[in-house]
């Protein structure tokens, strides 16, 4: 966490579904591993990074999206 800030956030991407032929449509709910895009962001910066990533990267069949969480 950066000194002098109240909160720090980590931005990451992950898939929300995984392939499973036994489930309807071949997809099973299952949040996948997280890949970090940025650390030490303010919440405003984290939201902006997520918006930009999600606007420029189609989520695809597995619904890969950017999110953020408090560090």
N, C-alpha and C positions, 0 to 999 in steps of 0.2 A: 504494500500500500504506500502511495506517495505521502510524504510528510506534508502537513499543512492542509490536507483535504479531509473532509468528513468521511467520504466513501469513495471506493475505487471499484471499477467494474471490469470484468473480462468478457470479451466478445468471442463467440465461437460458432461453428456450424456443425450440424449433425443431421442424419437421416431420421425420420420418424417412423418409417416402415422397413421391414426386411422381407426378402423373398421367402415364401413358404407355400409350396404347391398344395398343401392340405387345407389352406385357408381360402375363403371366398376371394376371387380375383387374384389368388396367388400371393397375397400380401398379408403379413401378420404385423400387428402393432409392436413396435420395439425400438425405442430411442437408441440410436447407435452411439459409438464413441464420439467424443467431442474433439474437434480440431480448432485450436485457438487462432483467432485472427488478430486480436489486440488485447493488451493488458494495461492496467493503470489508467483507464479512461474515466472521465466523469460520466454521469448517466446521460447527459445530453450528447456527448461524443459517442457513447455506446449506441444510443438510439439511431443516430445519424449513420454510423457504420452499418448497422443492421438494415436500415432503409435502403442504403446504396447497394449493399450486397444483394438483398432480396429483389430489388428492381432490376439488377443487371444479370442475375443468375436464375433461370427458370428452375422451380423446385423439382421437376421431374417426377417420375413414378414413385420414388421413395420419399418424396416431400423433404428434400434437403433445404434447410433454412438457417439463417443466422439468428442468433439469440444472444442475450447477455445475462450475466449474473453478478451479484456482489462478490468481491474477492475477500 
